[in-house]
Amino acid sequence: MSTHTSPLLTMTQTTPTALWNDSADPRELSQSISWGAVGATCNPVIAVTCVKADLPRWSARMREIADEHPTATESQIGWQVVEEISKEAAHLLEPAFAAYHGHNGRLSMQTDPRLHRDAKALADQAVYFSTLAPNVIVKIPATQTGISAIEDAVSRGVSINVTVSFTVPQALAAAEAIERGMAAREQAGHDVSAMGHVVTIMVGRLDDWMKDVVARDGIDVDPSYLEWAGVAAFKNAYRIFQERGFRSRLLAAAYRNQLQWTELVGGDVVLSPPFGWQEKFQASGHEPLPRIDVPVDPQILAALQTIPDFVRAYEPDGMTTADFDSFGATRKTLRQFLGADESLDQLVRDVLVPAP
């Protein structure tokens, strides 16, 4: 496919912006790689989707794992499947990992959301996941506990993809934790040049939360302006990351509209749309031009700033670390990830104890 017919490939070839695929499905990932993707992700939600997309194969594998480990729980069997899906995807990315010296070519694995209250357990699992393939990067949430776990895991040599992160304060706190972990590792005599940390802002989930808030509180804002909330937060975070010289890159995820692609092109950032959104972008015929440094329309920004939770999300001091867990988007997303764990358990249960 030529760059003339591939907007995503044009973006990756003409700007510093990287494309990662927000899925570990091997068929989707292979196509995304042809469009320039140099990374991918897996988490409980994605794992459930992958299993359902190839249910005969993974049901048979669950039965094999159960036979190999007669005392394994549903959760242990399900997470073994997550590991195997992740390792397959990581293998597809090995060429990019070598070409980019660890900066790209990463497969993101997410720590078990049920560990979200235990910093040591999160960091320990991150260390374990990092041993499954050389190009694994591990997701840890930007909660109060997660920030501590991020610093610990980085100091122990794990490359981190910060997740459950929607706001400028979360992104900054996570980047600072990564810097502290990197400094500790350097002081211990280790080379950190091949570590490939990214700090996610789930731009669409911030939009979702703004829509929930204005409906709940009766705030009068033009609905079209709400599509800019995540973009505005990401642009502001990017500006501050550049000013402060953080060694981690920002990553945009949880896509809800085309602005979350077109407005974020041009920076040394990662854009990680789901495969379905990549197909839409490919079909759009849009020429991706650098717009990361173009400010959001002041009228739109002023309207968004009438929403107190947007101010909390946009201003660098809008929240303290202690506030992260109570932010609405954090609660909604953690609950969804926990629900996906339950769905994965149910898929295993249907194999081990089929309905009569």
TORKE-689669 format. One record per residue: y, x, z of N, C-alpha, C, O in turn; residue in one letter. Coordinates in pm, whole numbers, padded with zeros to 5 digits, always signed. Atoms other than C-alpha are relative to their C-alpha. Example, Ala and Ser with C-alpha at 12.3 -4.5 7.8 and 13.67 -1.06 7.14 Angstrom:
2
-00119+00089+00000-00450+01230+00780+00120+00090+00000+00118+00194+00066a -00119-00082-00006-00106+01367+00714+00109-00077+00073+00220-00026+00090s 
This chain:
356
-00119+00085+00000+00000+00000+00000+00124+00089+00000+00136+00177+00085m -00118-00084+00010+00332+00152-00100+00102-00039+00104+00098-00150+00158s -00105+00030-00096+00631+00176+00128+00089-00112-00049+00154-00178+00031t -00084+00106+00054+00808-00067-00110-00052-00138+00040+00025-00234+00045h +00058+00130-00036+00569-00345-00007-00045-00004+00145-00106-00102+00188t +00042-00006-00138+00510-00239+00352+00117+00033+00091+00145+00150+00116s -00113-00027-00089+00810-00282+00582-00037+00084+00121+00040+00170+00163p +00039-00076-00118+00615-00146+00878-00023+00147-00033+00017+00235+00042l +00023-00139+00040+00504+00165+00692+00133+00068-00031+00151+00186+00001l -00133-00055+00024+00862+00215+00575+00065+00041+00131+00123+00149+00141t -00060-00031-00131+00977+00199+00938-00057+00128+00059+00017+00214+00106m +00062-00116-00065+00725+00455+01058+00024+00128-00079+00019+00237-00022t -00021-00118+00083+00797+00691+00766+00146+00044-00008+00174+00159-00041q -00142-00032+00019+01177+00676+00768+00082+00001+00128+00200+00035+00126t -00071+00000-00128+01269+00640+01138-00090+00061+00107-00210+00078+00083t +00083-00055-00109+01151+00790+01470-00084-00107+00070-00163-00075+00160p +00065+00110-00069+01017+00448+01571-00149-00005-00032-00187-00002-00148t +00146+00003+00017+00639+00433+01626-00050-00143+00009+00007-00227+00078a +00068+00129-00003+00413+00134+01566-00134+00015+00072-00215+00099+00036l +00131+00011-00064+00127+00055+01804-00048-00143-00017+00032-00236-00026w +00061+00132+00018-00112-00237+01765-00034-00060+00136-00105+00002+00215n +00025+00063-00130-00121-00481+02057-00134-00071-00001-00143-00191+00026d +00137+00051+00003-00496-00527+02022-00093+00118-00016-00057+00221-00074s +00103-00103+00019-00813-00321+02039-00109-00047-00094-00209+00023-00112a +00098+00049+00096-01003-00535+01787-00010+00101-00114+00091+00132-00177d +00011-00109+00099-01143-00272+01545+00044-00042-00139+00097+00041-00214p -00040+00044+00134-01080-00484+01235+00153-00006-00010+00211+00040-00108r -00145+00006+00000-00718-00552+01327+00060+00140+00008+00156+00172-00062e -00055-00134-00019-00660-00195+01439-00009+00082-00128+00085+00154-00162l +00014-00076+00124-00795-00047+01116+00108-00040-00101+00166+00047-00167s -00106+00045+00092-00554-00261+00912+00137+00047+00048+00220+00091-00032q -00129-00042-00055-00266-00181+01145+00023+00149-00023+00135+00191-00052s -00012-00144+00026-00335+00192+01108+00045+00023-00144+00123+00115-00171i -00042-00016+00139-00296+00148+00732+00147-00033-00019+00208+00007-00118s -00143+00033+00002+00052+00009+00806+00083+00100+00082+00203+00082+00098w -00071-00105-00071+00140+00317+01010-00021+00002+00150+00040+00083+00219g +00020+00005-00145+00013+00227+01357-00065+00128+00050-00155+00183-00013a +00052-00123-00061-00055+00526+01583-00029-00022+00148-00016+00070+00229v +00034+00031-00138-00158+00351+01904-00051-00142+00008-00037-00220-00086g +00053+00134-00019-00323+00040+02046-00016-00025+00149+00004+00065+00231a +00012+00033-00141-00388-00141+02370-00118-00092+00026-00160-00167-00062t +00102+00094-00046-00659-00320+02563+00038-00042+00142+00086+00039+00221c -00017+00051-00135-00627-00539+02872-00094-00118+00015-00161-00153-00082n +00096+00111-00015-00827-00831+03019+00021-00113-00100-00077-00170-00149p -00027+00106+00097-00654-01084+02791-00052+00040-00137-00119-00039-00204v +00044-00048+00131-00719-00873+02481-00151+00014-00003-00214-00017-00104i +00145-00016-00005-01075-00795+02592-00072-00134-00018-00170-00142-00092a +00060+00134+00015-01157-01165+02625+00008-00044-00146-00087-00099-00200v -00018+00037+00141-01016-01222+02276-00097+00077-00089-00157+00020-00180t +00091-00082+00079-01219-00932+02134-00145-00046+00015-00220-00053-00083c +00136+00046-00025-01539-01056+02297-00026-00131-00074-00130-00146-00138v +00018+00130+00066-01489-01410+02166-00003+00015-00152-00069-00062-00221k -00004-00021+00144-01415-01275+01817-00132+00054-00055-00161+00039-00173a +00130-00054+00041-01757-01105+01807-00101-00032+00109-00167+00056+00164d +00077+00043-00117-01946-01309+02064-00149+00037-00007-00203+00081+00094l +00143-00037+00002-02305-01250+01942-00022+00146+00040-00112+00178+00118p +00017-00142-00032-02260-00874+01959+00023+00026+00149-00059+00092+00213r -00034-00034-00137-02093-00864+02300-00085-00077+00101-00106-00029+00212w +00094+00071-00089-02320-01129+02454-00130+00080+00013-00185+00093+00122s +00121-00083-00003-02618-00914+02358+00024+00125+00083-00064+00168+00159a -00030-00122-00077-02446-00608+02504+00010-00030+00148-00033+00050+00231r -00006+00038-00142-02372-00791+02830-00141-00013+00058-00166+00029+00171m +00138+00013-00048-02742-00875+02859-00063+00137+00018-00135+00159+00115r +00054-00136-00013-02833-00509+02797+00054+00068+00125-00021+00132+00199e -00060-00062-00118-02588-00392+03064-00062-00060+00126-00092+00013+00221i +00060+00066-00117-02728-00649+03308-00142+00050+00024-00183+00068+00139a +00136-00050-00015-03082-00528+03240-00001+00145+00049-00088+00184+00127d -00009-00139-00041-02976-00165+03283+00046+00013+00145+00013+00111+00212e -00058-00004-00135-02796-00245+03611-00028-00134+00069+00058-00221+00072h +00043+00131-00050-02987-00525+03785+00087-00055+00114+00088-00176+00135p -00082+00050-00111-02747-00546+04082+00148-00011-00036+00230-00044+00050t -00142+00002+00039-02422-00531+03882+00056-00141+00008-00012-00238-00024a -00068+00129-00007-02174-00811+03940+00051-00040-00137+00054+00040-00230t -00060+00047+00125-02023-01025+03667+00121+00086-00036+00139+00124-00151e -00120-00079+00024-01699-00830+03707-00034+00141-00048+00029+00192-00140s +00038-00135+00040-01870-00492+03681-00052+00003-00143-00022+00096-00219q +00051+00008+00137-02050-00598+03363+00115-00023-00097+00122+00041-00202i -00115+00028+00086-01730-00740+03215+00087+00122-00021+00132+00147-00133g -00085-00119+00014-01535-00423+03286-00072+00112-00074-00006+00196-00135w +00072-00095+00085-01812-00214+03130+00024-00032-00147+00037+00058-00230q -00031+00042+00137-01751-00416+02814+00142+00041-00037+00166+00091-00147v -00139-00042+00025-01375-00352+02844+00003+00151-00032+00071+00194-00125v +00004-00145+00024-01451+00022+02864-00054+00030-00140-00002+00117-00209e +00062-00029+00129-01671+00010+02555+00090-00041-00116+00099+00030-00215e -00098+00041+00101-01417-00186+02350+00111+00104-00010+00154+00141-00119i -00110-00097-00003-01151+00061+02458-00041+00132-00063+00037+00192-00137s +00044-00128+00055-01356+00368+02368-00015-00007-00152+00014+00090-00222k +00009+00017+00146-01425+00230+02020+00139+00011-00063+00157+00079-00164e -00137-00004+00053-01053+00177+01963+00058+00140+00012+00127+00187-00079a -00052-00136-00020-00970+00519+02106-00052+00094-00109+00021+00182-00155a +00059-00086+00104-01204+00681+01854+00077-00015-00132+00099+00084-00202h -00074+00022+00125-01014+00521+01564+00136+00070+00001+00192+00098-00105l -00133-00059-00013-00692+00676+01697-00001+00151+00018+00104+00213+00029l +00008-00144-00023-00819+01031+01740+00077+00082-00104+00140+00181-00065e -00078-00080+00095-00665+01158+01412+00150+00001+00032+00215+00105+00024p -00143+00005-00036-00319+01037+01518+00027+00077+00128+00132+00140+00142a -00015-00073-00126-00370+01182+01865+00012+00149-00026+00096+00217+00035f -00006-00142+00034-00435+01525+01716+00129+00032-00076+00193+00133-00049a -00117-00027+00084-00152+01498+01463+00129-00001+00081+00221+00074+00052a -00123+00014-00079+00106+01397+01726-00006+00074+00133+00083+00058+00217y +00013-00085-00120-00018+01637+01999+00015-00082+00130+00079-00038+00225h +00002+00082-00120-00066+01354+02250+00116-00097+00013+00114-00184+00099g -00118+00087-00008+00269+01185+02185-00034-00142-00048+00019-00240+00004h +00052+00127+00050+00092+00907+01988-00152+00012-00009-00211+00106+00044n +00146+00001+00011-00268+00823+01901-00066-00042+00129-00180-00004+00157g +00049+00039-00132-00312+00663+02241-00058-00141+00001-00009-00231-00068r +00057+00132-00027-00532+00371+02346+00030-00035+00146-00013+00034+00237l -00039+00042-00135-00390+00187+02646-00110-00083+00065-00155-00183+00009s +00093+00079-00082-00636+00067+02911+00075-00047+00124+00150+00029+00185m -00072+00057-00113-00511-00161+03186-00084+00003+00127-00201-00035+00126q +00067+00005-00129-00601-00118+03550-00030-00144+00038+00038-00237-00006t +00044+00133-00042-00778-00413+03710+00113-00069+00076+00155-00020+00181d -00110+00067-00071-00505-00663+03807-00035-00042+00142+00055-00065+00224p +00039+00036-00137-00707-00751+04117+00027+00112+00100+00017+00092+00221r -00034-00113-00087-00611-00409+04253+00151+00010+00023+00197+00111+00078l -00145-00015+00006-00238-00485+04230+00067+00023+00135+00184+00061+00139h -00059-00020-00133-00184-00463+04609-00035+00136+00059+00008+00168+00170r +00055-00125-00056-00352-00121+04651+00038+00117-00091-00024+00138-00195d -00050-00109+00085-00162+00181+04514-00106+00106-00023-00120+00156-00135a +00100-00104+00017-00443+00428+04578-00112-00046-00094-00159+00032-00177k +00106+00050+00089-00702+00206+04410+00046-00002-00145-00031+00030-00235a -00053-00001+00136-00477+00167+04106+00002+00143-00057-00041+00165-00170l -00006-00138+00048-00420+00543+04081-00139+00058-00021-00163+00129-00119a +00136-00050+00016-00788+00621+04135-00065-00055-00128-00131+00019-00201d +00057+00057+00122-00890+00379+03859+00066+00060-00123+00000+00082-00225q -00069-00063+00111-00625+00529+03633-00059+00137-00031-00080+00172-00147a +00062-00131+00020-00774+00875+03686-00136-00016-00067-00169+00059-00158v +00132+00023+00060-01121+00738+03604+00013-00039-00147-00057+00016-00232y -00017+00043+00139-01003+00562+03288+00040+00117-00089-00001+00124-00205f -00047-00113+00081-00837+00883+03171-00113+00095-00038-00095+00180-00125s +00115-00084+00034-01180+01048+03162-00086-00060-00111-00175+00007-00162t +00087+00067+00096-01328+00795+02918+00020+00050-00142-00073+00048-00223l -00031-00058+00131-01157+00947+02613+00126+00084+00017+00211+00051+00100a -00116-00088-00020-00902+01226+02574+00133-00067-00032+00238-00022+00016p -00124+00063+00043-00646+00989+02419+00027-00133+00070+00105-00215+00022n -00028+00121-00079-00656+00713+02682+00132+00016+00074+00161+00122+00130v -00121+00012-00083-00325+00611+02839-00021-00124+00085-00074-00224+00038i +00041+00105-00095-00346+00388+03145+00119-00086+00042+00226-00036+00074v -00104+00096-00038-00146+00075+03223-00003-00025+00150-00108-00057+00208k -00019+00034-00141-00015+00031+03576+00125-00088+00008+00224-00059-00058i -00113+00093-00002+00220-00258+03665+00123+00055+00071+00113+00135+00164p -00127-00040-00062+00587-00208+03753+00033-00093+00115+00138-00157+00118a -00023+00069-00126+00550-00376+04090+00037+00105+00105+00036+00224+00077t -00034-00097-00104+00654-00219+04418-00119+00093+00026-00101+00214+00037q +00119-00082-00019+00297-00100+04474-00029+00085-00122-00069+00201-00111t +00028-00071+00123+00260-00003+04111+00087+00122-00022+00040+00222-00076g -00090-00117+00016+00562+00229+04115-00056+00119+00077-00054+00232+00027i +00063-00109-00077+00393+00433+04389-00125+00052-00069-00148+00173-00075s +00123-00040+00068+00065+00433+04198+00031+00081-00125-00041+00176-00157a -00038-00073+00122+00241+00551+03880+00031+00145+00033-00020+00236-00033i -00035-00137-00037+00389+00856+04052-00124+00080+00038-00139+00196-00003e +00123-00066-00044+00052+00941+04211-00087+00034-00120-00134+00148-00133d +00088-00022+00114-00145+00899+03888+00055+00108-00093-00020+00192-00143a -00060-00101+00088+00101+01106+03682-00017+00139+00061-00048+00235-00010v +00015-00131-00066+00089+01387+03940-00143+00052-00010-00168+00172+00005s +00141-00036+00014-00290+01383+03891-00042+00013-00146-00161+00025-00176r +00028-00031+00139-00261+01426+03514-00023-00118-00092-00068-00099-00205g +00023+00119+00081-00278+01068+03386+00126-00035-00080+00236-00040-00024v -00110+00055+00080-00059+00954+03097+00006-00150+00023-00097-00218+00022s -00018+00137-00047+00086+00614+03188+00074-00083-00104+00168-00038-00168i -00073+00106+00070+00186+00301+03002+00035-00103+00107-00052-00175+00156n -00044+00092-00104+00392+00099+03248-00006-00143-00055+00044-00169-00165v +00014+00137+00046+00310-00274+03221+00055-00096+00106+00104-00054+00210t -00058+00105-00087+00413-00605+03385+00145+00039+00032+00188+00040+00147v -00136-00054-00010+00767-00481+03321+00087-00074-00101+00053-00082-00219s -00081+00090+00082+01047-00699+03185+00149+00033+00005+00227-00024-00070f -00141-00015-00035+01375-00560+03314+00043+00146-00003-00039+00238+00002t -00056-00135-00005+01605-00261+03307-00029+00068+00134-00069+00184+00134v +00032-00067-00126+01563-00194+03682-00145+00046+00010-00173+00154+00061p +00140-00041-00004+01184-00189+03647-00023+00122-00090-00091+00216-00050q +00019-00112+00092+01198+00042+03345+00055+00129+00058-00007+00235+00046a -00061-00120-00058+01430+00284+03524-00081+00051+00119-00104+00171+00132l +00080-00042-00115+01226+00285+03845-00130+00065-00045-00174+00164+00014a +00124-00056+00051+00909+00350+03645+00023+00138-00062-00054+00230-00039a -00029-00129+00063+01069+00630+03441+00028+00107+00106-00013+00222+00091a -00028-00095-00108+01194+00793+03761-00129+00040+00071-00146+00156+00108e +00129-00032-00062+00845+00768+03915-00080+00096-00088-00144+00189-00037a +00068-00090+00093+00701+00932+03604+00059+00141+00008-00014+00240+00009i -00065-00132-00011+00957+01214+03629-00042+00071+00129-00068+00191+00128e +00043-00061-00127+00866+01272+03995-00144+00050-00011-00176+00159+00035r +00139-00041+00017+00496+01281+03906-00012+00121-00091-00093+00210-00065g +00002-00115+00091+00562+01520+03618+00048+00126+00070-00009+00234+00053m -00052-00117-00071+00768+01749+03839-00104+00055+00097-00120+00177+00109a +00104-00045-00094+00491+01759+04100-00112+00072-00074-00166+00171-00026a +00107-00063+00077+00238+01842+03831+00043+00137-00053-00035+00232-00051r -00053-00128+00046+00457+02116+03687+00003+00102+00113-00031+00219+00094e -00007-00090-00115+00510+02264+04033-00137+00050+00041-00151+00157+00100q +00138-00042-00029+00131+02276+04070-00056+00091-00109-00172+00132-00103a +00040-00095+00101+00119+02493+03759-00066-00059-00123-00127+00014-00200g +00065+00064+00114-00001+02237+03502+00097-00018-00117+00217-00035-00098h -00078+00027+00121+00119+02195+03144+00007-00151-00021-00095-00219-00022d -00016+00145+00017+00263+01847+03090+00046-00034-00142+00081-00149-00168v -00059+00021+00132+00368+01887+02725-00077-00102-00083-00019-00164-00173s +00080+00094+00079+00082+01672+02590-00014-00136+00066-00086-00222+00015a +00004+00132-00062+00132+01383+02830+00088-00094-00082+00193-00053-00132m -00069+00091+00092+00248+01073+02643+00042-00130+00062+00004-00237+00014g -00036+00120-00076+00404+00828+02887+00089-00095-00080+00176-00053-00156h -00089+00103+00053+00557+00500+02772+00030-00101+00110-00053-00126+00198v -00043+00101-00097+00749+00241+02973+00025-00129-00077+00119-00139-00156v -00008+00126+00073+00697-00112+02846+00108-00091+00057+00127-00101+00178t -00076+00120-00035+00952-00389+02848-00060-00114-00082-00059-00111-00205i +00064+00114+00067+00775-00717+02769+00112-00097-00040+00141-00195+00029m -00124+00066+00040+01072-00848+02574-00016-00151-00014+00070-00227+00030v +00020+00143+00018+00926-01185+02483-00023-00074+00129+00015-00190+00142g +00022+00066-00129+00818-01259+02836+00130-00014+00079+00144-00106+00160r -00131+00021-00061+01175-01203+02953+00068-00121-00064+00128-00202+00006l -00052+00120+00066+01285-01456+02690-00063-00126+00059+00006-00223+00090d +00071+00117-00054+01018-01695+02818+00055-00039+00136+00076-00157+00164d -00047+00029-00135+01143-01663+03174+00141-00055-00003+00174-00145+00075w -00135+00055+00011+01504-01721+03072-00005-00147-00040+00073-00228+00012m +00014+00139+00042+01396-02043+02900-00048-00087+00117-00002-00200+00134k +00045+00073-00120+01212-02150+03216+00115-00022+00097+00132-00130+00153d -00107+00007-00099+01514-02074+03432+00109-00098-00041+00154-00178+00041v -00107+00091+00041+01773-02259+03223-00047-00146+00004+00031-00236+00035v +00054+00136-00010+01543-02563+03207-00009-00044+00146+00024-00158+00179a +00014+00032-00143+01477-02549+03583+00134-00025+00066+00148-00118+00146r -00128+00003-00071+01839-02494+03686+00110-00075-00075+00222-00085-00027d -00099+00076+00075+02016-02698+03418+00117+00084-00048+00230+00035-00053g -00107-00088+00049+02214-02401+03285+00022-00027-00149-00073-00031-00226i -00035+00034+00138+02396-02479+02959+00023+00127-00081+00130+00187-00076d -00007-00117+00086+02325-02195+02716-00058-00039-00136-00160-00107-00143v +00052+00023+00134+02281-02214+02340-00144+00052-00008-00168+00170+00016d +00141-00044+00000+01900-02205+02299-00026+00122-00088-00113+00203-00057p +00023-00116+00088+01926-01954+02014+00037+00131+00068-00017+00236+00034s -00039-00121-00071+02095-01707+02250-00114+00053+00087-00123+00174+00113y +00109-00042-00088+01786-01701+02470-00100+00090-00072-00175+00164-00008l +00088-00088+00078+01598-01528+02186+00046+00145+00006-00027+00234-00039e -00057-00135-00005+01820-01223+02250-00016+00067+00137+00020+00183+00151w +00003-00055-00136+01749-01171+02622-00080+00130+00006-00031+00231+00056a +00083-00119-00003+01463-00925+02580+00057+00113-00083+00051+00229-00043g -00062-00101+00086+01638-00744+02295+00117+00067+00073+00131+00189+00070v -00116-00056-00071+01954-00703+02506-00045+00093+00112+00012+00201+00129a +00049-00085-00108+01759-00565+02803-00057+00130-00055-00033+00237+00000a +00061-00120+00058+01566-00325+02581+00107+00097-00051+00099+00217-00025f -00107-00086+00051+01880-00193+02409+00074+00068+00116+00107+00186+00107k -00070-00059-00114+02049-00140+02746-00086+00108+00066-00036+00215+00101n +00090-00100-00058+01745+00039+02887-00007+00124-00087-00007+00236-00036a +00009-00114+00091+01723+00259+02577+00124+00089+00013+00113+00212+00015y -00124-00078-00016+02087+00363+02614-00005+00084+00127+00033+00201+00126r +00005-00072-00127+02029+00460+02977-00108+00109-00004-00087+00218+00050i +00104-00102+00014+01703+00643+02897+00055+00122-00073+00027+00236-00036f -00058-00112+00076+01894+00853+02643+00099+00077+00087+00099+00200+00086q -00099-00065-00085+02174+00925+02889-00066+00086+00107-00018+00195+00139e +00063-00068-00113+01935+01031+03165-00108+00099-00043-00160+00174+00040r +00095-00099+00050+01698+01230+02945-00142-00017+00050-00213+00082+00068g +00138+00023-00044+01375+01068+03062-00098+00047-00106-00071+00038-00226f +00100-00050+00092+01063+01216+02908-00099-00107-00045-00186-00079-00127r +00082+00112+00046+00894+00878+02869+00076-00079-00105+00199-00080-00105s -00061+00086+00101+00958+00647+02574-00010-00146+00043-00102-00185+00116r +00009+00144-00019+01033+00278+02591-00094-00060-00103-00103-00013-00216l +00091+00073+00088+00778+00038+02440+00033-00148+00010+00043-00202+00120l -00025+00144+00003+00852-00319+02333-00131-00073-00027-00206-00037-00117a +00124+00077+00013+00571-00573+02373+00029-00146+00026+00140-00185+00062a -00007+00146-00023+00503-00947+02403+00100-00065-00095+00202-00119-00052a -00094+00045+00104+00667-01050+02077+00006-00152-00009-00095-00222+00003y -00023+00143+00016+00819-01394+02031+00085-00031-00123+00088-00146-00167r -00085+00025+00115+01057-01349+01736+00021+00130-00079-00013+00238-00032n -00017-00116+00088+01150-01117+01449+00109+00094+00049+00108+00213+00016q -00105-00086-00053+01460-00989+01630-00059+00116+00081-00002+00225+00086l +00062-00101-00085+01225-00798+01860-00062+00113-00082-00111+00211-00026q +00032-00109+00092+01133-00591+01555+00129+00054-00062+00160+00172-00047w -00113-00047+00080+01449-00577+01342+00109+00065+00084+00174+00159+00037t -00110-00052-00082+01689-00508+01632-00037+00126+00077+00050+00189+00137e +00043-00113-00083+01481-00231+01791-00045+00120-00083-00093+00219-00027l +00037-00110+00088+01414-00009+01489+00104+00112+00010+00224+00086+00024v -00092-00113+00013+01563+00339+01479-00002+00099+00114+00035+00215+00096g +00005-00091-00113+01513+00486+01823-00135+00067+00013-00232+00029-00054g +00127-00064-00032+01244+00717+01955-00070-00089+00102-00080-00056+00220d +00064+00101-00083+01061+00414+02089-00130-00042-00067-00158-00003-00180v +00123+00057+00053+00730+00236+02041+00017-00151-00009+00060-00216+00087v +00004+00145+00017+00710-00116+01900-00147-00039-00010-00220+00014-00093l +00143+00033-00010+00378-00283+01984-00021-00150-00017-00053-00220+00080s +00019+00143+00022+00354-00626+01822-00148-00035-00012-00228+00048-00058p +00135+00047+00032+00033-00830+01818-00022+00000-00150+00073-00001-00228p +00032-00012+00141-00147-00815+01485+00059-00115-00081+00105-00094-00194f -00055+00114+00072-00033-01164+01388+00146+00017-00032+00192-00023-00140g -00142-00027+00026+00330-01062+01422+00016+00110-00104+00109+00105-00184w -00007-00104+00103+00265-00750+01215-00019-00061-00138+00049-00023-00233q +00020+00067+00129+00134-00974+00937+00127-00072-00044+00162-00070-00162e -00126+00068+00033+00455-01179+00955+00106+00101-00044+00178+00077-00141k -00099-00100+00036+00669-00866+00945-00030+00057-00139+00061+00079-00219f +00039-00051+00131+00473-00735+00647+00039-00096-00112+00082-00054-00219q -00028+00102+00102+00525-01062+00460+00149-00031-00014+00190-00098-00108a -00141+00038-00004+00895-01081+00545+00082+00063-00113+00184+00008-00154s -00079-00071+00100+01010-00832+00282+00125+00065+00056+00208+00117-00018g -00120-00054-00063+01269-00717+00534+00002+00152-00008-00100+00218+00014h -00014-00145-00001+01402-00364+00494+00038+00044+00141+00147+00011+00188e -00029-00039-00138+01382-00206+00842+00108+00108+00007+00086+00222-00035p -00113-00093-00013+01717-00042+00914+00023+00032+00148-00003-00052+00233l -00024-00036-00141+01812+00146+01233+00107-00090+00062+00222-00092+00019p -00093+00090-00068+01971-00109+01467-00007+00012+00153+00058-00065+00224r +00017-00010-00145+01869+00008+01814+00134+00022+00071+00152-00022+00184i -00129-00031-00064+02225+00130+01883+00108-00104-00031+00222-00090+00013d -00096+00105+00031+02395-00183+01746+00005-00097+00118-00097-00157+00152v -00005+00085-00118+02522-00381+02047-00029-00147-00033-00004-00193-00145p +00016+00145+00012+02425-00743+02099+00140-00063-00005+00232-00018+00063v -00127+00072+00012+02706-00981+02001+00056-00031+00139-00014-00090+00222d -00057+00023-00134+02944-00995+02302-00003-00147+00044-00016-00176+00162p +00005+00142-00035+02949-01376+02284-00137-00040+00051-00150-00116+00147q +00137+00028-00044+02572-01391+02314-00024+00062+00138-00079-00002+00227i +00022-00068-00128+02568-01135+02595+00073-00071+00113+00019-00086+00223l -00076+00070-00103+02841-01321+02786-00069-00130+00041-00071-00165+00158a +00071+00124-00032+02644-01645+02761-00125+00029+00083-00153-00042+00180a +00119-00035-00076+02326-01477+02883+00035+00039+00144-00042+00015+00236l -00039-00045-00133+02517-01333+03178+00044-00114+00092+00079-00091+00207q -00019+00116-00088+02579-01685+03307-00131-00038+00069-00132-00125+00155t +00132+00024-00060+02207-01682+03398-00024+00108+00105-00040+00225+00069i +00014-00105-00103+02166-01503+03736-00121+00090-00021-00112+00211+00001p +00119-00083+00018+01813-01386+03656+00014+00094-00120-00051+00199-00122d -00025-00095+00109+01934-01231+03329+00081+00118+00052+00054+00233+00016f -00079-00109-00058+02192-01031+03523-00091+00093+00080-00077+00215+00073v +00096-00082-00076+01913-00914+03755-00083+00087-00094-00117+00201-00062r +00086-00071+00095+01712-00811+03449+00077+00103-00082+00019+00203-00124a -00078-00081+00094+01994-00650+03249+00071+00117+00068+00077+00226+00012y -00077-00105-00066+02196-00452+03501-00093+00103+00063-00194+00065+00123e +00091-00102-00055+02043-00119+03608-00022-00012+00150-00127+00028+00201p +00017+00021-00143+02102-00208+03974-00017-00148+00033+00015-00193+00143d +00017+00143-00020+02018-00576+03929-00106-00037+00100-00102-00145+00159g +00106+00023-00098+01708-00546+04147-00036+00133+00064-00023+00240+00004m +00063-00115-00064+01562-00306+04398-00150-00006-00026-00202-00109-00070t +00145-00001+00018+01199-00202+04382-00067-00110+00081-00166-00168+00039t +00057+00105-00085+01130-00445+04665+00012-00138-00062-00059-00230-00022a -00020+00130+00065+01252-00729+04440-00095-00024-00117-00108-00137-00163d +00076+00013+00124+01015-00661+04151-00109-00107+00010-00129-00185-00084f +00115+00090-00011+00721-00862+04284+00039-00147+00000-00041-00232-00038d -00041+00139-00008+00924-01179+04332+00068-00049-00128+00099-00168-00139s -00062+00042+00126+01077-01180+03982-00095-00094-00072-00215-00069-00079f +00084+00105+00055+00952-01488+03801-00095+00046-00109-00211+00006-00111g +00087-00047+00108+00818-01309+03493-00114+00085+00054-00224+00084-00002a +00107-00080-00061+00622-01072+03716-00109-00091+00054-00228-00068+00029t +00099+00091-00057+00453-01356+03900-00081-00070-00110-00203-00080-00101r +00069+00071+00108+00372-01545+03579-00100+00092-00070-00213+00051-00099k +00085-00091+00076+00227-01238+03406-00119+00047+00083-00231+00054+00034t +00112-00039-00086+00020-01118+03701-00103-00112+00010-00224-00087+00007l +00092+00113-00009-00127-01465+03732-00080-00015-00131-00199-00048-00127r +00073+00009+00125-00216-01464+03362-00106+00109-00010-00219+00083-00052q +00097-00108+00006-00384-01124+03386-00116-00025+00097-00232+00002+00065f +00107+00035-00095-00575-01235+03695-00088-00111-00056-00210-00109-00038l +00078+00106+00063-00679-01548+03508-00090+00053-00110-00201+00002-00128g +00083-00059+00104-00806-01334+03221-00122+00068+00059-00231+00065+00001a +00116-00057-00070-01027-01145+03467-00103-00109+00029-00223-00089+00012d +00092+00112-00029-01173-01480+03569-00069-00049-00127-00187-00084-00125e +00059+00042+00127-01226-01572+03203-00108+00098-00046-00211+00058-00099s +00100-00100+00035-01409-01244+03145-00125-00017+00085-00237-00008+00034l +00115+00028-00087-01629-01315+03446-00079-00119-00052-00202-00119-00049d +00067+00121+00049-01705-01657+03298-00082+00029-00125-00191-00026-00141q +00077-00036+00119-01812-01507+02966-00130+00070+00040-00235+00043-00018l +00122-00067-00048-02055-01281+03152-00094-00102+00065-00215-00098+00044v +00081+00102-00069-02174-01575+03363-00078-00085-00100-00193-00122-00076r +00068+00082+00101-02255-01773+03049-00119+00073-00060-00212+00009-00110d +00113-00078+00048-02485-01489+02945-00109+00010+00106-00227-00008+00077v +00098-00023-00107-02648-01427+03282-00063-00129+00051-00182-00134+00083l +00048+00129-00054-02677-01788+03394+00041-00110-00099+00135-00185-00073v -00039+00098+00101-02666-02005+03082-00007-00143+00055-00090-00175+00140p +00001+00140-00041-02585-02370+03128-00132-00065-00042-00183-00035-00149a +00129+00063+00032-02901-02585+03138+00012-00096-00120-00087-00157-00160p 
